[in-house]
């Protein structure tokens, strides 16, 4: 049986690679995706414990902290001075959602 978290991370990685973007996710967003499929939620402490035991997570996740994680992708990291800010990702998500529901 494939772990639901690993499946989610693979899906995020694949989607981000197709769009040539990075894939930062908050714990809230991760848990919404997991719970929408009937899977248990995960937080920083649980993820940190699994990080040390499951090599697959290190292949899929670039870094994580108390706010969330960043999925490893082929996209280059944007330098801090060139970063568009947190609203840029929200705006892209809103445009994608708006298009999907037209």
MMTF fields as JSON, N, C-alpha, C and O atoms, coordinates in Angstrom:
{
  "mmtfVersion": "1.0.0",
  "mmtfProducer": "UNKNOWN",
  "numBonds": 407,
  "numAtoms": 408,
  "numGroups": 102,
  "numChains": 1,
  "numModels": 1,
  "chainsPerModel": [1],
  "groupsPerChain": [102],
  "chainIdList": ["A"],
  "bondAtomList": [4, 2, 8, 6, 12, 10, 16, 14, 20, 18, 24, 22, 28, 26, 32, 30, 36, 34, 40, 38, 44, 42, 48, 46, 52, 50, 56, 54, 60, 58, 64, 62, 68, 66, 72, 70, 76, 74, 80, 78, 84, 82, 88, 86, 92, 90, 96, 94, 100, 98, 104, 102, 108, 106, 112, 110, 116, 114, 120, 118, 124, 122, 128, 126, 132, 130, 136, 134, 140, 138, 144, 142, 148, 146, 152, 150, 156, 154, 160, 158, 164, 162, 168, 166, 172, 170, 176, 174, 180, 178, 184, 182, 188, 186, 192, 190, 196, 194, 200, 198, 204, 202, 208, 206, 212, 210, 216, 214, 220, 218, 224, 222, 228, 226, 232, 230, 236, 234, 240, 238, 244, 242, 248, 246, 252, 250, 256, 254, 260, 258, 264, 262, 268, 266, 272, 270, 276, 274, 280, 278, 284, 282, 288, 286, 292, 290, 296, 294, 300, 298, 304, 302, 308, 306, 312, 310, 316, 314, 320, 318, 324, 322, 328, 326, 332, 330, 336, 334, 340, 338, 344, 342, 348, 346, 352, 350, 356, 354, 360, 358, 364, 362, 368, 366, 372, 370, 376, 374, 380, 378, 384, 382, 388, 386, 392, 390, 396, 394, 400, 398, 404, 402],
  "bondOrderList": [1, 1, 1, 1, 1, 1, 1, 1, 1, 1, 1, 1, 1, 1, 1, 1, 1, 1, 1, 1, 1, 1, 1, 1, 1, 1, 1, 1, 1, 1, 1, 1, 1, 1, 1, 1, 1, 1, 1, 1, 1, 1, 1, 1, 1, 1, 1, 1, 1, 1, 1, 1, 1, 1, 1, 1, 1, 1, 1, 1, 1, 1, 1, 1, 1, 1, 1, 1, 1, 1, 1, 1, 1, 1, 1, 1, 1, 1, 1, 1, 1, 1, 1, 1, 1, 1, 1, 1, 1, 1, 1, 1, 1, 1, 1, 1, 1, 1, 1, 1, 1],
  "groupList": [{"groupName": "UNK", "atomNameList": ["N", "CA", "C", "O"], "elementList": ["N", "C", "C", "O"], "formalChargeList": [0, 0, 0, 0], "bondAtomList": [1, 0, 2, 1, 3, 2], "bondOrderList": [1, 1, 2], "singleLetterCode": "X", "chemCompType": "L-PEPTIDE LINKING"}],
  "groupTypeList": [0, 0, 0, 0, 0, 0, 0, 0, 0, 0, 0, 0, 0, 0, 0, 0, 0, 0, 0, 0, 0, 0, 0, 0, 0, 0, 0, 0, 0, 0, 0, 0, 0, 0, 0, 0, 0, 0, 0, 0, 0, 0, 0, 0, 0, 0, 0, 0, 0, 0, 0, 0, 0, 0, 0, 0, 0, 0, 0, 0, 0, 0, 0, 0, 0, 0, 0, 0, 0, 0, 0, 0, 0, 0, 0, 0, 0, 0, 0, 0, 0, 0, 0, 0, 0, 0, 0, 0, 0, 0, 0, 0, 0, 0, 0, 0, 0, 0, 0, 0, 0, 0],
  "groupIdList": [1, 2, 3, 4, 5, 6, 7, 8, 9, 10, 11, 12, 13, 14, 15, 16, 17, 18, 19, 20, 21, 22, 23, 24, 25, 26, 27, 28, 29, 30, 31, 32, 33, 34, 35, 36, 37, 38, 39, 40, 41, 42, 43, 44, 45, 46, 47, 48, 49, 50, 51, 52, 53, 54, 55, 56, 57, 58, 59, 60, 61, 62, 63, 64, 65, 66, 67, 68, 69, 70, 71, 72, 73, 74, 75, 76, 77, 78, 79, 80, 81, 82, 83, 84, 85, 86, 87, 88, 89, 90, 91, 92, 93, 94, 95, 96, 97, 98, 99, 100, 101, 102],
  "secStructList": [7, 7, 7, 2, 2, 2, 2, 2, 2, 2, 2, 2, 2, 2, 2, 2, 2, 2, 2, 6, 7, 7, 3, 3, 3, 3, 2, 2, 2, 2, 2, 2, 2, 2, 2, 2, 6, 6, 7, 7, 7, 7, 7, 2, 2, 2, 2, 2, 2, 2, 2, 2, 2, 7, 2, 2, 2, 2, 2, 2, 3, 3, 3, 3, 7, 1, 1, 3, 3, 3, 3, 7, 7, 1, 1, 7, 7, 7, 7, 4, 4, 4, 7, 7, 7, 2, 2, 2, 2, 2, 2, 2, 2, 2, 2, 2, 2, 2, 2, 2, 6, 7],
  "xCoordList": [0.849, 0.0, 0.895, 1.864, 0.557, 1.333, 0.846, -0.356, 1.79, 1.499, 0.811, 1.301, -0.321, -1.039, -0.187, -0.309, 0.663, 1.514, 2.516, 2.744, 3.109, 4.068, 3.363, 3.912, 2.167, 1.4, 1.143, 1.306, 0.739, 0.482, 1.745, 1.708, 2.859, 4.111, 4.564, 5.079, 4.379, 4.727, 3.857, 4.344, 2.571, 1.659, 2.057, 2.081, 2.37, 2.786, 4.079, 4.224, 5.015, 6.297, 6.098, 6.687, 5.286, 5.028, 4.37, 4.774, 3.364, 2.669, 3.611, 3.591, 4.428, 5.366, 6.417, 6.79, 6.894, 7.886, 7.307, 8.0, 6.051, 5.397, 5.294, 5.386, 5.101, 4.936, 6.244, 6.275, 7.306, 8.623, 8.586, 9.152, 7.907, 7.812, 8.213, 8.285, 8.473, 8.697, 7.346, 6.312, 7.357, 6.097, 6.118, 6.211, 6.029, 5.915, 4.479, 3.524, 4.337, 3.017, 2.992, 3.932, 1.919, 1.749, 1.206, 0.655, 1.365, 0.805, -0.713, -1.317, -1.316, -2.771, -3.189, -4.129, -2.486, -2.819, -2.582, -3.375, -1.493, -1.197, -2.301, -2.772, -2.72, -3.755, -5.114, -5.902, -5.4, -6.653, -6.669, -7.676, -5.532, -5.448, -5.548, -6.231, -4.871, -4.926, -6.321, -6.848, -6.916, -8.227, -9.33, -10.326, -9.172, -10.193, -10.26, -11.265, -9.189, -9.158, -9.393, -9.245, -9.766, -10.048, -8.805, -8.855, -7.693, -6.436, -6.149, -6.629, -5.365, -5.047, -4.147, -3.356, -4.289, -3.484, -2.092, -1.854, -1.173, 0.202, 0.664, 0.264, 1.498, 2.056, 3.57, 4.165, 4.174, 5.631, 6.293, 7.202, 5.842, 6.48, 6.377, 7.347, 5.201, 5.029, 5.888, 6.495, 5.928, 6.729, 8.213, 8.933, 8.67, 10.079, 10.474, 11.575, 9.594, 9.872, 9.967, 10.821, 9.092, 9.119, 10.324, 10.868, 10.745, 11.88, 13.126, 13.855, 13.355, 14.538, 14.429, 15.446, 13.213, 12.999, 12.714, 12.902, 12.26, 11.801, 12.605, 12.355, 13.556, 14.4, 13.61, 14.059, 12.453, 11.642, 11.272, 11.221, 11.016, 10.652, 11.797, 11.562, 13.029, 14.185, 14.359, 14.988, 13.816, 13.863, 12.8, 12.942, 11.743, 10.616, 10.568, 9.977, 11.182, 11.068, 12.428, 13.403, 12.478, 13.712, 14.003, 15.12, 12.979, 13.139, 11.757, 10.736, 11.747, 10.494, 10.769, 11.885, 9.712, 9.811, 8.429, 7.53, 8.262, 6.995, 5.83, 4.674, 6.121, 5.059, 4.617, 3.474, 5.521, 5.187, 6.431, 7.447, 6.348, 7.473, 7.579, 6.654, 8.723, 8.945, 9.313, 10.302, 8.505, 8.725, 9.91, 10.044, 10.764, 11.89, 11.349, 10.512, 11.841, 11.454, 12.683, 13.768, 12.505, 13.585, 13.723, 14.681, 12.772, 12.8, 13.957, 14.296, 14.544, 15.6, 14.971, 13.911, 15.632, 15.128, 15.298, 16.342, 14.274, 14.312, 15.077, 14.773, 16.07, 16.786, 15.846, 14.835, 16.185, 15.318, 14.976, 13.833, 15.934, 15.66, 14.759, 14.158, 14.65, 13.802, 12.48, 11.69, 12.236, 11.02, 9.806, 9.838, 8.764, 7.552, 6.689, 5.719, 7.014, 6.254, 5.186, 4.864, 4.623, 3.635, 2.342, 1.631, 2.023, 0.78, 0.822, -0.22, 2.02, 2.135, 1.603, 0.866, 1.962, 1.486, -0.025, -0.719, -0.542, -1.977, -2.74, -3.816, -2.184, -2.831, -2.855, -3.853, -1.75, -1.725, -2.754, -3.453, -2.844, -3.816, -5.24, -6.087, -5.505, -6.845, -7.191, -8.31, -6.247, -6.508, -6.8, -7.717, -6.042, -6.254, -7.625, -8.324, -8.006, -9.31, -10.429, -11.42, -10.271, -11.291, -11.515, -12.653, -10.412, -10.523, -11.226, -12.017, -10.939, -11.508, -13.012, -13.717, -13.506, -14.93, -15.73, -16.863, -15.183, -15.931, -16.753, -17.454],
  "yCoordList": [-1.181, 0.0, 1.245, 1.327, 2.2, 3.433, 4.422, 4.598, 5.051, 6.028, 7.249, 7.785, 7.706, 8.857, 10.129, 10.916, 10.338, 11.519, 11.451, 12.453, 10.303, 10.133, 10.347, 10.997, 9.811, 10.015, 11.5, 11.989, 12.221, 13.653, 14.394, 15.241, 14.088, 14.765, 14.48, 15.371, 13.255, 12.913, 13.687, 14.187, 13.783, 14.541, 16.012, 16.613, 16.59, 17.991, 18.204, 19.184, 17.278, 17.373, 17.304, 18.085, 16.39, 16.225, 17.471, 17.948, 17.993, 19.201, 20.397, 21.166, 20.558, 21.687, 21.558, 22.558, 20.356, 20.159, 20.449, 20.992, 20.093, 20.386, 21.889, 22.361, 22.641, 24.094, 24.851, 26.08, 24.126, 24.722, 25.728, 26.817, 25.341, 26.201, 25.416, 24.187, 26.147, 25.501, 25.159, 25.645, 24.327, 23.888, 23.973, 22.949, 25.197, 25.315, 25.005, 25.392, 24.31, 23.958, 24.185, 23.82, 24.788, 24.936, 23.625, 22.813, 23.423, 22.217, 22.207, 21.15, 23.377, 23.459, 22.947, 22.16, 23.398, 22.956, 21.458, 20.764, 20.968, 19.527, 18.741, 17.736, 19.198, 18.491, 18.568, 17.627, 19.668, 19.756, 18.722, 18.054, 18.604, 17.628, 16.198, 15.358, 15.927, 14.578, 14.242, 13.167, 15.157, 14.869, 14.798, 14.104, 15.503, 15.43, 14.032, 13.659, 13.269, 11.889, 10.878, 9.672, 11.389, 10.514, 10.004, 8.987, 10.712, 10.29, 11.138, 12.267, 10.594, 11.345, 12.541, 12.528, 13.568, 14.776, 14.544, 13.585, 15.445, 15.37, 16.784, 17.752, 16.888, 18.172, 18.112, 17.099, 19.193, 19.294, 18.163, 17.502, 17.942, 16.933, 15.528, 14.77, 15.183, 13.857, 13.714, 12.67, 14.791, 14.742, 14.623, 13.845, 15.389, 15.349, 13.941, 13.479, 13.268, 11.905, 10.949, 10.063, 11.131, 10.272, 10.586, 9.689, 11.848, 12.293, 11.454, 11.07, 11.18, 10.422, 8.928, 8.239, 8.428, 6.995, 6.606, 5.45, 7.562, 7.232, 7.983, 9.163, 7.308, 7.951, 8.549, 9.517, 7.991, 8.499, 9.968, 10.739, 10.355, 11.749, 12.69, 13.801, 12.25, 13.079, 13.217, 14.167, 12.291, 12.379, 13.328, 13.875, 13.52, 14.331, 15.742, 16.641, 15.939, 17.22, 17.892, 17.292, 19.142, 19.92, 20.381, 20.236, 20.942, 21.427, 21.552, 21.595, 21.609, 21.79, 22.527, 22.524, 23.162, 23.866, 23.88, 23.163, 24.683, 24.735, 25.263, 25.102, 25.889, 26.45, 25.508, 25.571, 24.63, 23.735, 23.132, 22.966, 22.803, 22.185, 22.683, 23.297, 22.41, 22.727, 21.424, 20.773, 21.063, 19.844, 20.058, 21.122, 19.046, 19.132, 19.162, 18.344, 20.123, 20.212, 20.548, 20.763, 20.591, 20.957, 22.472, 22.963, 23.216, 24.68, 25.238, 24.715, 26.288, 26.974, 27.863, 28.449, 27.963, 28.818, 30.272, 30.667, 31.057, 32.485, 33.198, 32.997, 34.033, 34.777, 35.695, 36.15, 35.962, 36.77, 38.109, 38.554, 38.768, 40.086, 40.012, 41.018, 38.848, 38.698, 38.018, 37.76, 37.728, 37.01, 37.913, 39.091, 37.355, 38.127, 38.25, 39.009, 37.532, 37.636, 36.581, 35.908, 36.431, 35.374, 35.585, 34.622, 36.838, 37.086, 36.555, 36.229, 36.464, 35.979, 34.558, 34.257, 33.681, 32.293, 32.258, 31.502, 33.061, 33.117, 33.601, 33.089, 34.586, 35.104, 34.065, 33.929, 33.325, 32.27, 31.194, 30.71, 30.823, 29.804, 30.291, 29.523, 31.555, 32.112, 32.11, 31.753, 32.504, 32.493, 31.078, 30.872, 30.111, 28.724, 28.235, 27.546, 28.59, 28.194, 28.856, 28.212, 30.143, 30.872, 30.252, 30.109, 29.88, 29.258, 27.914, 27.562, 27.167, 25.819, 25.845, 24.9, 26.943, 27.005, 27.887, 28.241, 28.26, 29.041, 28.157, 28.641],
  "zCoordList": [0.0, 0.0, 0.0, 0.755, -0.851, -0.957, 0.109, 0.312, 0.77, 1.811, 1.197, 0.204, 1.768, 1.217, 1.17, 0.231, 2.159, 2.161, 1.016, 0.338, 0.794, -0.295, -1.638, -2.527, -1.785, -3.021, -3.256, -4.374, -2.206, -2.324, -2.727, -3.62, -2.084, -2.394, -3.821, -4.497, -4.281, -5.673, -6.652, -7.665, -6.347, -7.218, -7.276, -8.35, -6.114, -6.065, -6.84, -7.571, -6.672, -7.361, -8.88, -9.627, -9.309, -10.736, -11.326, -12.387, -10.642, -11.119, -11.162, -12.122, -10.137, -10.091, -11.193, -11.806, -11.45, -12.508, -13.889, -14.749, -14.106, -15.392, -15.615, -16.748, -14.528, -14.635, -14.386, -14.456, -14.099, -13.842, -12.692, -12.784, -11.606, -10.434, -9.19, -9.212, -8.103, -6.823, -6.217, -6.675, -5.196, -4.61, -3.085, -2.407, -2.541, -1.087, -0.654, -1.328, 0.463, 0.983, 2.487, 3.194, 2.97, 4.415, 4.965, 4.222, 6.267, 6.892, 6.723, 6.537, 6.787, 6.62, 5.242, 5.128, 4.193, 2.84, 2.669, 2.032, 3.239, 3.165, 3.846, 3.314, 5.027, 5.766, 5.094, 5.187, 4.422, 3.67, 2.547, 2.311, 1.86, 0.771, 1.306, 0.72, 2.408, 2.987, 3.496, 3.209, 4.249, 4.847, 3.796, 4.0, 2.679, 1.63, 1.016, 0.412, 1.176, 0.689, 1.812, 1.614, 3.005, 4.136, 4.853, 5.544, 4.687, 5.312, 6.548, 6.655, 7.483, 8.698, 8.401, 7.458, 9.222, 9.081, 9.649, 10.384, 9.293, 9.78, 10.12, 9.473, 11.125, 11.522, 11.511, 11.142, 11.913, 11.905, 12.701, 12.199, 13.929, 14.787, 14.199, 14.216, 13.681, 13.077, 11.822, 11.583, 11.02, 9.803, 10.143, 9.518, 11.128, 11.533, 11.99, 11.689, 12.706, 13.158, 11.966, 11.944, 10.983, 9.794, 8.911, 8.265, 8.876, 8.062, 8.348, 7.433, 9.62, 10.008, 9.688, 9.603, 9.513, 9.312, 7.867, 7.49, 7.053, 5.707, 4.641, 4.391, 4.023, 3.008, 1.84, 1.225, 1.532, 0.422, 0.634, -0.324, 1.876, 2.153, 1.789, 1.313, 2.011, 1.678, 0.173, -0.293, -0.582, -2.044, -2.58, -3.674, -1.811, -2.277, -1.69, -2.289, -0.53, 0.172, 0.269, 0.722, -0.163, -0.108, 1.312, 1.807, 1.967, 3.337, 3.984, 3.297, 5.317, 6.036, 7.334, 7.852, 7.848, 9.125, 9.764, 9.325, 10.783, 11.499, 10.68, 11.07, 9.552, 8.706, 7.598, 7.145, 7.159, 6.064, 5.455, 6.129, 4.171, 3.497, 2.069, 1.538, 1.455, 0.053, -0.65, -0.312, -1.622, -2.384, -3.327, -3.933, -3.447, -4.39, -5.809, -6.189, -6.586, -7.992, -8.817, -8.278, -10.109, -11.013, -11.129, -11.726, -10.561, -10.642, -9.823, -8.761, -10.328, -9.599, -8.543, -8.763, -7.391, -6.327, -6.726, -7.245, -6.482, -6.798, -5.701, -4.525, -6.041, -5.009, -4.244, -4.778, -2.994, -2.131, -2.749, -2.646, -3.389, -3.961, -5.184, -5.562, -5.809, -6.983, -6.68, -7.588, -5.416, -5.005, -5.167, -4.812, -5.694, -5.924, -4.678, -4.68, -3.626, -2.384, -2.277, -3.256, -1.06, -0.834, -1.602, -1.886, -1.946, -2.667, -4.089, -4.657, -4.675, -6.048, -6.169, -7.107, -5.238, -5.272, -5.068, -5.746, -4.148, -3.908, -5.126, -5.437, -5.815, -7.015, -8.124, -8.832, -8.277, -9.29, -8.968, -9.857, -7.695, -7.292, -7.543, -7.998, -7.252, -7.469, -8.954, -9.323, -9.814, -11.261, -11.736, -12.53, -11.267, -11.677, -11.214, -11.957, -9.994, -9.452, -10.237, -10.579, -10.521, -11.277, -12.653, -13.098, -13.329, -14.653, -14.567, -15.443, -13.513, -13.378, -13.151, -13.506, -12.553, -12.22, -13.157, -12.83, -14.32, -15.298, -16.165, -17.052]
}
